[in-house]
Amino acid sequence: MSLVVLRVLRLSIILVTASLSMAPTPARAQGGDVTLFLGTAYPLDRERFTLRPSTPSIPGADVTVTGDPALRAGGGLVVGGAAAVELGVLGIEGRLDTMTLTFDLSGARYELRGNAPPFQGLTAAVTIGDGELDSNRIKIFSINARLRTPGLVSLVASGGFSYLPDVAFEGTVPIAVQAFGIPVSSDRTRLRLAVSRGDSTHRYGINGGAGLRIGGPHLAVIGEVRAFYFKDYELRFDAGNAPAIASDLLQQIPAITFDPIIVNANAGLVLRF
């Protein structure tokens, strides 16, 4: 599925660019428009990310796990806008797509039995409950070449290059700690899933989309589907206020590879000038 989307994106950009190169260049811009839109984001990387090692290794303790800790990506609300300058049926478009994504976390129970100092003789349990991690408001900036057919009902297609700033997911999950069967702490702990250092070059990607626009010379409505493709990001957990033993468990989880291929379905209002 990801490969199909990538090929569609490339084809969209090639077609629009080819149209620009073959079209005669007018002396000046013939008009433009501003579009405001709402929609829903659908991350295609929705498979279940099993958190490995599901049975972490802690020096001095044997660990057994009940449950299958995992993450699943989900979509959210899209809000954005675009402005374009047209040269006949061709144009240049700048757009901002903002959206939220989520990760649903399914937790697990970890039983620890000390077998060497400093945990010799200790029995403890750490229960990480289910929770949800929400992204910060993701802002994708794009510059595109655009093609629009004339008429009251027109086909609009555009494609180009996009920039994605850092992405982070935050939320609270219940974490309970027991020692020798006695509850030691039970609280909701704030977890953060952030981009690993060194992934800053993955902020640049491509986008492509198409839709139908219906309306007159000054006001119209539009519906479109748009896809964004970026290189893989590595995400790592951080739990600043978690109990020490829970933090040790989270640190055993390796980086999670997130493939940000996002498809947006949008509807909006177009103001022409």
Secondary structure, 3 states (H helix, E strand, C coil): CHHHHHHHHHHHHHHHHHHHHHCCCCCCCCEEEEEEEEEEEEECCCCEEECCCCCCCECCEEEEEECCCEEEEECCEEEEEEEEEEECCEEEEEEEEEECCEEEEECEEEEEEECCCCCCCCEEEEEECCEEEEECCEEEEEEEEEEECCCCEEEEEEEEEEECCCCEEEEEEEEEEEECCEEEEEEEEEEEEEECCCCHHHHEEEEEEEEEEEECCCEEEEEEEEEEECCCEEEEEECCCCCHHHHHHHHCCCCEEECCEEEEEEEEEEEEC
